[in-house]
Amino acid sequence: MKKFISTTLITALCSILFCMSSCVDDDTPRREEQMVKHVITLDLPCDISNPKVSNIKAVLTNIQTKKVYTTDHFSFSDELLTDTLTLPAGMYDMKVTGNVEYQMVMNSASGKKQNNKVQKLKATVKATREKIDIKPGTTVTSTRVALSVYNASEGFLITEIYFTGSTTPDGYMYTDDQYIKFGNNSDTVMYADGLAFIETFFTSDDLHDYQPNIMDRAMTIVTIYVIPGTGRDVPVKPGEEITIALTAEDHTLINPHSIDLSKADFEIYDNVTHPEGDHDVPGVPNLENWYANFEGCFVFHTRGVKSYAIARPLVDRKTYMTKFRYKFSYIFRQGDFVIPMNENEYFMPNEWVVDAVNLSVPASHEWLLTSPRLDKGYTYCGHVDFDENRYTHAVIRKREGHSYVEESATINNVPGTWMVDQNFGGKGKWIDTNNSTEDFVPNAQPSYFAKKLRGM
């Protein structure tokens, strides 16, 4: 009997407590997310002509909840792109991406508008904004940002250019061991196939009045080699590099002052009919030459008066070869010798350039060969023109956390100095401010020579 009473009492008490709990829940208002309308306004890129955008999408990520909200219904209003979405109040990061078609007008050398050439181009656009505070208690909020043209391969950088070459024991110049490196400065795997290696037509020690002048819109180039692949054939991990060698072989077998490039990722091979033509190393993939009717053998300018860049052409090879010519003229003067010059080279739109590096010689520098948008400075090996001490030196991009010290060394059996990375082999983001004067170490110890000296 006592057991029955106790059980009944406990059951009754539980029922009362449940009812009280239910009443409290019913009487307490639930906190709901307050939804706010947010207007996104986009300014069109200001540095291109007649832009027509498409596939614009905005992605807003709530910083606290990590929830993602997207919208892709942008429309024009007073020459601005606008779209509205409804989302909970909170703090957000926003990223906008899309495509753009625009025009590049190539002014004729004669100055007559009827002879101008209009080139239609494609590119990608983006915009970002962090910590957008969408506050509760407001009906409508807004954010306005400007779209800018960017290259989808952003993250790739030129990390080293060894253009000076070495010398043989007999003192002769040896250039077959030249190379350039591309590095992945992003935090994800990126694919290098389709990237182009380009060299300027102009030189930084020889300024003329070139007409028409298109430098604010494109690079004038005399060299273009493209990494082969279908889009995902050449993965490059974060912080890693690929080496493009002029000739990918062990050069120490020919020149003991040189280096072993037999493990380079690619080489530059030119299929020429000349009996002293280029050497194609078996087993090493070649870059594809996109310069029509090229009949020579490429060599880096050993004095360092050219500029080099990574680009990603957004057209196929045939289209590029036929539609991206740049006709220009200038007056060549040397003393009393004066002659009108007419040239027909290729151009690479600035919007397709991923990274550019200007080289020059400090004592004979006259001008930069790229728009300041691409590179505001220059780097170098050697201080004077035809500097005999420039050989076996490179320009190397600085890395965060690394220090570089000038050290004395015997280079090619000659006493000299070079800048040495005191943290060689260590990681760290490469520095990129679009100013090679600040971003690069001039007169540096080439990385392959550093490996050779360290027995790596």
C-alpha positions as CSV (number, residue, x, y, z in Angstrom):
1,M,0.0,0.0,0.0
2,K,2.8,2.4,0.9
3,K,4.5,1.6,-2.3
4,F,1.4,2.3,-4.3
5,I,0.8,5.7,-2.6
6,S,4.4,6.8,-3.2
7,T,4.3,5.9,-6.9
8,T,1.0,7.7,-7.3
9,L,2.3,10.8,-5.6
10,I,5.5,10.9,-7.7
11,T,3.5,10.5,-10.8
12,A,1.2,13.4,-9.8
13,L,4.1,15.6,-9.0
14,C,5.7,14.9,-12.4
15,S,2.5,15.8,-14.1
16,I,2.2,19.1,-12.3
17,L,5.8,20.0,-13.0
18,F,5.4,19.2,-16.7
19,C,2.3,21.4,-16.9
20,M,4.1,24.2,-15.2
21,S,7.0,23.8,-17.6
22,S,4.6,23.8,-20.5
23,C,3.0,27.0,-19.3
24,V,6.3,28.7,-18.9
25,D,7.3,27.7,-22.4
26,D,4.1,28.9,-23.9
27,D,4.3,32.3,-22.1
28,T,8.0,33.0,-23.0
29,P,8.3,34.5,-26.5
30,R,10.7,32.7,-28.8
31,R,13.6,34.8,-30.2
32,E,13.4,34.8,-34.0
33,E,15.9,35.9,-36.5
34,Q,15.1,39.4,-37.7
35,M,15.2,39.5,-41.5
36,V,16.5,42.6,-43.3
37,K,16.4,43.6,-46.9
38,H,20.0,44.3,-48.2
39,V,20.7,46.2,-51.4
40,I,24.0,45.5,-53.2
41,T,25.2,48.1,-55.7
42,L,28.1,47.5,-58.0
43,D,30.2,50.1,-59.9
44,L,31.4,48.9,-63.3
45,P,35.2,48.7,-63.8
46,C,36.5,52.2,-64.6
47,D,39.7,51.1,-66.4
48,I,38.2,49.4,-69.4
49,S,36.0,50.6,-72.3
50,N,32.3,49.7,-72.9
51,P,32.1,46.9,-70.3
52,K,29.3,44.4,-70.6
53,V,29.0,42.2,-67.5
54,S,27.3,38.8,-67.1
55,N,27.0,36.0,-64.7
56,I,27.3,38.3,-61.7
57,K,26.9,36.5,-58.4
58,A,27.2,37.9,-54.8
59,V,28.0,35.5,-51.9
60,L,27.5,36.8,-48.4
61,T,28.8,34.6,-45.5
62,N,27.6,35.2,-42.0
63,I,30.7,35.5,-39.8
64,Q,29.0,34.1,-36.7
65,T,26.9,31.2,-38.1
66,K,28.9,30.6,-41.3
67,K,25.6,30.4,-43.2
68,V,25.9,31.4,-46.9
69,Y,23.4,33.6,-48.8
70,T,23.7,34.2,-52.6
71,T,22.0,36.3,-55.2
72,D,22.5,36.5,-58.9
73,H,19.7,38.7,-60.2
74,F,21.6,41.9,-60.8
75,S,20.1,44.5,-63.1
76,F,21.1,47.9,-64.4
77,S,19.8,51.1,-62.7
78,D,21.4,54.5,-63.6
79,E,24.5,52.7,-65.0
80,L,24.9,50.7,-61.8
81,L,24.3,47.1,-61.1
82,T,21.9,46.4,-58.2
83,D,20.3,43.4,-56.6
84,T,18.4,42.9,-53.3
85,L,18.3,39.9,-51.0
86,T,16.7,39.3,-47.6
87,L,18.8,37.8,-44.9
88,P,19.1,37.7,-41.1
89,A,20.7,40.6,-39.3
90,G,24.4,40.0,-38.5
91,M,28.0,40.6,-39.6
92,Y,28.9,39.4,-43.2
93,D,31.8,39.0,-45.6
94,M,30.9,39.5,-49.2
95,K,32.5,38.3,-52.5
96,V,31.2,39.1,-55.9
97,T,32.3,37.4,-59.1
98,G,31.4,37.6,-62.8
99,N,32.4,37.9,-66.4
100,V,33.0,41.0,-68.5
101,E,33.3,41.8,-72.2
102,Y,35.0,45.0,-73.2
103,Q,36.7,46.8,-76.1
104,M,40.3,47.8,-76.6
105,V,40.8,50.4,-79.2
106,M,44.1,50.2,-81.1
107,N,44.8,53.7,-82.4
108,S,46.4,53.7,-85.8
109,A,49.9,55.0,-86.3
110,S,48.6,57.6,-88.7
111,G,46.3,59.0,-86.1
112,K,43.2,58.6,-88.3
113,K,40.2,57.3,-86.4
114,Q,38.9,55.4,-89.4
115,N,42.0,53.3,-89.3
116,N,41.6,52.4,-85.6
117,K,41.2,48.8,-84.8
118,V,38.7,47.7,-82.1
119,Q,39.6,44.5,-80.3
120,K,36.8,42.7,-78.4
121,L,38.1,41.1,-75.2
122,K,36.9,38.9,-72.3
123,A,37.9,38.9,-68.7
124,T,36.6,38.2,-65.2
125,V,35.6,40.6,-62.5
126,K,35.4,40.6,-58.7
127,A,34.7,42.7,-55.7
128,T,35.0,42.0,-52.0
129,R,33.9,43.6,-48.7
130,E,34.5,42.4,-45.2
131,K,32.5,42.9,-42.0
132,I,29.3,44.3,-43.5
133,D,27.2,45.1,-40.4
134,I,23.5,44.4,-41.2
135,K,21.8,45.7,-38.1
136,P,18.5,44.6,-36.7
137,G,15.7,47.1,-36.4
138,T,16.3,48.5,-39.9
139,T,14.0,47.9,-42.9
140,V,16.6,48.2,-45.6
141,T,20.4,48.3,-45.6
142,S,22.9,48.7,-48.5
143,T,26.5,48.1,-49.6
144,R,28.2,49.6,-52.6
145,V,31.5,48.3,-54.0
146,A,33.4,48.7,-57.3
147,L,34.0,45.7,-59.6
148,S,37.6,45.3,-60.8
149,V,39.1,43.1,-63.5
150,Y,41.2,40.3,-62.3
151,N,42.9,37.1,-63.6
152,A,41.5,33.8,-62.5
153,S,45.1,32.6,-62.1
154,E,45.9,35.2,-59.4
155,G,48.1,33.5,-56.9
156,F,50.8,32.5,-59.4
157,L,53.9,34.7,-59.2
158,I,57.3,34.9,-60.8
159,T,59.6,33.9,-57.9
160,E,63.0,33.8,-59.6
161,I,64.6,34.7,-62.9
162,Y,68.1,33.5,-63.6
163,F,68.8,35.4,-66.8
164,T,72.6,36.2,-66.5
165,G,73.9,32.7,-67.2
166,S,77.3,31.5,-66.0
167,T,80.8,31.4,-67.5
168,T,83.0,28.4,-68.5
169,P,86.4,27.7,-67.0
170,D,87.8,29.5,-70.0
171,G,85.8,32.6,-69.2
172,Y,83.3,32.3,-72.0
173,M,79.6,33.2,-71.4
174,Y,77.3,30.2,-71.0
175,T,73.6,30.8,-71.3
176,D,72.1,27.3,-71.7
177,D,71.5,27.0,-68.0
178,Q,69.1,30.0,-67.7
179,Y,65.7,29.4,-66.0
180,I,62.6,31.0,-64.5
181,K,60.4,29.9,-61.6
182,F,56.7,30.3,-61.1
183,G,55.3,29.9,-57.5
184,N,51.8,29.3,-56.1
185,N,51.3,32.0,-53.4
186,S,47.7,31.0,-52.7
187,D,46.4,28.6,-50.0
188,T,45.0,26.1,-52.4
189,V,46.2,23.8,-55.2
190,M,46.3,25.8,-58.5
191,Y,46.9,24.5,-62.1
192,A,49.6,26.0,-64.2
193,D,48.6,24.6,-67.6
194,G,47.5,27.3,-69.9
195,L,49.7,29.9,-68.3
196,A,51.9,31.9,-70.7
197,F,55.5,33.0,-70.2
198,I,56.0,36.3,-72.1
199,E,58.9,38.7,-72.7
200,T,58.7,42.4,-73.8
201,F,59.7,43.6,-77.2
202,F,61.1,46.9,-75.8
203,T,64.2,47.3,-73.6
204,S,64.5,49.4,-70.5
205,D,67.7,51.1,-71.7
206,D,66.2,52.4,-75.0
207,L,63.2,54.7,-74.9
208,H,61.6,56.0,-78.0
209,D,58.3,57.7,-78.8
210,Y,56.3,54.6,-79.8
211,Q,53.0,55.4,-81.6
212,P,50.4,54.4,-80.8
213,N,51.3,53.9,-77.2
214,I,49.2,51.1,-75.6
215,M,51.2,50.5,-72.4
216,D,48.3,51.5,-70.2
217,R,46.2,48.7,-71.8
218,A,48.7,46.0,-72.9
219,M,52.2,44.7,-72.9
220,T,54.1,44.6,-76.2
221,I,55.8,41.2,-76.5
222,V,58.2,39.4,-78.7
223,T,58.0,36.0,-76.9
224,I,55.1,33.9,-75.7
225,Y,55.4,30.3,-74.6
226,V,52.4,28.4,-73.0
227,I,52.4,25.6,-70.5
228,P,50.6,22.6,-72.2
229,G,47.7,20.8,-70.6
230,T,43.9,20.5,-70.5
231,G,43.3,22.6,-67.4
232,R,44.2,20.2,-64.5
233,D,47.3,18.5,-65.7
234,V,49.9,20.7,-63.9
235,P,48.9,21.0,-60.3
236,V,51.1,23.3,-58.1
237,K,50.6,23.0,-54.3
238,P,50.6,26.1,-52.1
239,G,54.1,27.4,-51.5
240,E,55.6,25.2,-54.2
241,E,57.3,26.2,-57.5
242,I,57.8,24.9,-61.0
243,T,61.0,25.5,-63.0
244,I,61.0,26.3,-66.7
245,A,64.6,25.7,-68.0
246,L,66.0,27.0,-71.2
247,T,67.6,23.5,-71.6
248,A,66.6,20.9,-69.0
249,E,69.8,18.9,-68.6
250,D,72.8,18.5,-66.3
251,H,74.9,21.4,-67.4
252,T,77.8,20.5,-65.0
253,L,78.7,17.7,-67.5
254,I,79.5,20.5,-70.0
255,N,80.4,23.4,-67.8
256,P,81.6,22.6,-64.2
257,H,80.7,26.1,-63.2
258,S,77.1,25.4,-64.0
259,I,74.1,23.6,-62.5
260,D,72.0,20.5,-62.9
261,L,68.6,21.3,-64.5
262,S,67.7,17.8,-65.5
263,K,64.8,17.7,-63.0
264,A,63.2,20.9,-64.3
265,D,59.4,20.7,-64.9
266,F,59.5,22.2,-68.4
267,E,61.9,23.5,-71.0
268,I,61.8,26.0,-73.8
269,Y,62.5,24.2,-77.0
270,D,62.5,25.9,-80.4
271,N,62.2,23.6,-83.4
272,V,64.5,25.3,-85.9
273,T,66.2,24.1,-89.1
274,H,69.5,25.7,-88.3
275,P,72.3,23.1,-87.9
276,E,73.2,24.7,-84.5
277,G,69.6,24.8,-83.5
278,D,68.0,24.1,-80.1
279,H,68.5,20.9,-78.1
280,D,65.3,18.9,-77.2
281,V,65.9,17.0,-74.0
282,P,63.9,13.7,-74.0
283,G,61.4,13.2,-71.3
284,V,61.0,16.9,-70.4
285,P,57.8,18.5,-71.7
286,N,58.2,21.5,-73.9
287,L,56.3,24.8,-73.7
288,E,54.1,25.6,-76.7
289,N,55.4,28.5,-78.8
290,W,52.5,30.8,-79.7
291,Y,54.6,33.3,-81.7
292,A,53.7,32.7,-85.4
293,N,56.6,31.9,-87.7
294,F,59.2,32.2,-85.0
295,E,62.5,31.0,-86.5
296,G,65.1,31.7,-83.8
297,C,66.1,30.2,-80.5
298,F,64.9,32.0,-77.3
299,V,67.5,33.2,-74.8
300,F,67.0,35.4,-71.8
301,H,68.6,38.8,-72.3
302,T,71.7,38.4,-70.2
303,R,72.1,42.1,-69.4
304,G,68.6,42.2,-67.9
305,V,66.9,45.0,-69.9
306,K,63.7,43.1,-70.7
307,S,60.6,42.5,-68.6
308,Y,58.9,39.2,-68.1
309,A,55.4,38.2,-67.1
310,I,53.0,35.3,-66.5
311,A,49.7,35.7,-68.4
312,R,46.7,33.6,-69.1
313,P,45.3,34.2,-72.6
314,L,41.5,33.9,-72.7
315,V,41.6,32.9,-76.4
316,D,42.9,29.8,-78.2
317,R,46.3,29.7,-80.0
318,K,44.9,30.4,-83.5
319,T,42.9,33.4,-82.4
320,Y,45.8,34.9,-80.5
321,M,48.2,34.5,-83.5
322,T,45.9,36.2,-85.9
323,K,44.1,38.9,-83.9
324,F,46.5,40.2,-81.3
325,R,49.0,42.0,-83.5
326,Y,50.2,45.5,-82.6
327,K,51.5,47.7,-85.5
328,F,53.5,50.7,-84.3
329,S,56.1,53.2,-85.5
330,Y,58.9,55.3,-84.0
331,I,62.0,57.2,-85.0
332,F,65.3,55.6,-84.3
333,R,68.1,58.0,-83.5
334,Q,71.8,57.4,-82.9
335,G,74.0,60.4,-83.3
336,D,73.3,61.8,-86.8
337,F,71.7,58.6,-87.9
338,V,67.9,58.9,-88.0
339,I,65.5,56.4,-89.5
340,P,61.7,55.8,-89.3
341,M,60.9,52.4,-88.0
342,N,57.7,50.3,-88.4
343,E,57.1,47.2,-86.3
344,N,54.4,44.5,-86.1
345,E,54.5,42.6,-82.8
346,Y,52.1,40.9,-80.5
347,F,50.3,42.5,-77.5
348,M,49.0,40.9,-74.3
349,P,46.1,42.8,-72.6
350,N,47.0,43.9,-69.1
351,E,43.8,42.3,-67.8
352,W,45.2,38.9,-68.8
353,V,48.6,39.4,-67.0
354,V,48.9,37.5,-63.8
355,D,52.3,38.8,-62.6
356,A,55.0,41.0,-64.2
357,V,58.6,41.8,-63.3
358,N,60.6,44.6,-64.8
359,L,64.3,44.2,-65.2
360,S,66.8,47.0,-65.8
361,V,70.4,48.1,-65.3
362,P,70.5,51.0,-62.7
363,A,73.2,52.9,-64.6
364,S,71.4,52.8,-67.9
365,H,67.8,52.7,-66.9
366,E,65.5,54.9,-69.0
367,W,61.9,53.6,-68.5
368,L,59.6,50.8,-67.2
369,L,58.2,48.4,-69.8
370,T,54.9,47.8,-68.1
371,S,52.0,49.8,-66.8
372,P,52.4,50.8,-63.1
373,R,49.3,48.7,-62.5
374,L,51.5,45.6,-63.2
375,D,54.8,46.7,-61.8
376,K,55.8,50.0,-60.3
377,G,59.6,49.3,-60.1
378,Y,62.4,47.1,-61.4
379,T,65.1,44.7,-60.2
380,Y,68.5,43.9,-61.5
381,C,71.8,42.0,-61.6
382,G,74.8,44.1,-62.0
383,H,75.0,47.8,-61.5
384,V,76.4,49.0,-64.8
385,D,75.8,48.0,-68.4
386,F,77.7,44.9,-69.5
387,D,78.7,44.4,-65.8
388,E,81.2,41.5,-65.8
389,N,80.1,40.6,-62.2
390,R,76.5,39.9,-63.2
391,Y,77.0,36.3,-64.2
392,T,75.7,33.5,-62.0
393,H,73.4,36.0,-60.2
394,A,69.6,36.0,-60.2
395,V,66.7,38.1,-59.0
396,I,64.6,36.3,-56.3
397,R,61.3,37.3,-54.8
398,K,61.5,37.9,-51.1
399,R,59.6,35.7,-48.6
400,E,58.1,36.6,-45.3
401,G,60.3,35.7,-42.4
402,H,63.4,35.5,-44.5
403,S,66.5,37.7,-44.3
404,Y,69.0,38.3,-47.1
405,V,72.7,39.2,-46.5
406,E,75.4,40.1,-48.9
407,E,78.2,37.5,-48.7
408,S,81.6,37.2,-50.3
409,A,82.1,34.2,-52.5
410,T,84.3,32.9,-55.3
411,I,82.0,32.9,-58.3
412,N,83.2,31.3,-61.5
413,N,86.8,31.3,-60.0
414,V,86.5,35.1,-59.5
415,P,86.1,36.8,-56.1
416,G,82.7,38.5,-55.8
417,T,79.6,38.9,-53.7
418,W,75.9,37.9,-53.9
419,M,72.8,38.3,-51.7
420,V,72.2,35.0,-49.8
421,D,68.9,33.8,-48.3
422,Q,69.7,33.1,-44.6
423,N,66.6,31.0,-44.4
424,F,67.1,29.0,-47.6
425,G,64.7,26.1,-47.9
426,G,62.3,27.6,-45.4
427,K,58.7,28.5,-46.2
428,G,56.8,31.8,-46.0
429,K,54.5,33.7,-48.3
430,W,56.2,35.5,-51.2
431,I,56.0,39.3,-51.0
432,D,53.9,40.9,-53.7
433,T,53.2,44.6,-53.8
434,N,53.5,45.0,-57.6
435,N,56.8,46.8,-57.1
436,S,59.8,44.7,-58.1
437,T,62.1,47.2,-56.4
438,E,60.6,46.3,-53.1
439,D,59.6,42.7,-53.8
440,F,62.8,41.2,-55.2
441,V,66.4,40.6,-54.0
442,P,68.7,41.9,-56.7
443,N,72.1,40.3,-57.3
444,A,71.0,37.2,-55.5
445,Q,72.5,33.7,-55.3
446,P,70.4,31.6,-57.7
447,S,68.5,28.9,-55.9
448,Y,70.0,26.1,-58.0
449,F,73.5,27.3,-57.2
450,A,72.5,27.4,-53.5
451,K,71.4,23.8,-53.7
452,K,74.7,22.9,-55.4
453,L,76.8,24.6,-52.8
454,R,74.8,22.9,-50.0
455,G,74.9,19.5,-51.6
456,M,71.2,19.3,-52.0
